[in-house]
Every structure is written in structure tokens, then in C-alpha cells.
Amino acid sequence: MLSLIRFGEWDAILNEPAPHPDFKFAQAIWHYARGVAQAAQGDFGAADASAQTLAELKGDVKVRFLDKMDYPGSTLLSIAEFLLAGEIDYRQDRFEDAIPNFEQAVAIQETLPYTEPPFWYYPTRQSLGAALLGAGRLEDAEAVYRRDLEDHPHNGWSLFGLIQTLDAQGNTEAADKARAHFKTVWQFADVTLSGSII
């Protein structure tokens, strides 16, 4: 489900069957993915309902049990909650409302311990940068993308967002440098980006 979100496969997400009812964490991620897909397709009532179910599942005892087993299930679902709330606002062009939700997701993700692969499936600064760019806060967006690229130097999504931000500021030299890097990073991709959020 998370891979499908990464590449904007909204219909495939909505066609995925629900996990077994006993698997509360998996169910919560399923609702998160559905909520993102529903918001991306403009079905905001359904997305709100998915967000509500996600919030209810986060407090389930089986999710809290994962926390005791050294898997930060509740923390990951908190990230999912804030991201989904941000997505719902972002898809309605309510960028200023999306920003604090994405900021919370970034702050929580920063508390996660280092692992390979990471506990959360993508760097949430991509989402925050997109909302800042949408709100016209170009310098803030640039700073967020550059900060993400410190940790993930070849992140095509953040590179693309940085290019958009630099172009919007008229910083042609820096944008061209980022574009050259993006061209190398994205040369074998079969996904066309329109922003750091698909």
C-alpha cells in the first residue's frame, strides 16, 4: 500500500482488499493509504472517514503492543494521521492549513531511531515543502527541500520540489544545477513528477 502511495496508484490502492480484522496496524495503514488516494481523487468525505478510522485504530491495544515489541506502531500511525490531515487540506489548496500538519509529521519522524530501511517509507519534508511552495512561502520551501537533501542527497522528489522553488524565485543558476542532478537521479524512472507530492 505504501509503495502504491509513493507512485500515485490511486485506483490500485482503492482496489486493495482490507487486511484481516485482527491486524490492527495493517488495517490502520490500509485506511491511511485509502485516505490519501481518496483525497487525491477529490473524495474528501471518504478521506475524512478514513482519517477518523485511522485515529480510532491508533489507540487499539494491538497497536500499543507493537510499541512494547520495539516497533513504534503508535508513532508511525501518528505520522500517518498528520500526513493524511495535511493531504486532505493540500488537495483542496488549503496550503496554510496543510503546513502545520506536515510540520507535525516531520517533527515526529525526526524522533524515530535510525534503521535500514527506515521505519517510515518516505521523508515527510517532501510534503511540507510542497505545501510551503503552494502557499507561496518560497524561501521556507527551499530551506525544507535543502534540509531533506542533506539527509537524502539523491531524493528525486525533493530535488524536483527544489527546482520548482528556485524557478519561482528566478534563481536560474541554482535551478539549472539542481535540474542536472535531477536528470541523473531520475534518468531510469517511469514516473513523471509534477511536484514533490504526486
WOKA-V148914 format. One record per pair of residues at least 4 apart in sequence whose C-alpha atoms are under 6 Angstrom apart, sorted by the first residue. I is the first residue (numbers start at 1). J is the second residue. Records with the same first field share a line. If there is no record, write none. Layout:
I->J + J
This chain:
4->9
8->198
10->37
14->34
19->27
25->63
28->54 + 57
31->35 + 50 + 54
34->38
35->47 + 50
38->43 + 47
39->43 + 44 + 47 + 88
58->74
63->73
66->71 + 73
67->71 + 72 + 73
79->105
80->84
82->101 + 105
83->102
86->90 + 98 + 101 + 102
87->91
89->94 + 98
90->94 + 95 + 98
95->131 + 135
99->131
102->128
106->124
125->129
126->158 + 196
127->197
129->141 + 144
130->196
132->137 + 141
133->137 + 138 + 141
138->165
142->162 + 165
145->158 + 162
148->152
149->153
156->160
157->196
158->196
161->195 + 196
163->167 + 175
166->171 + 175
167->171
172->176
175->179
182->186
183->187
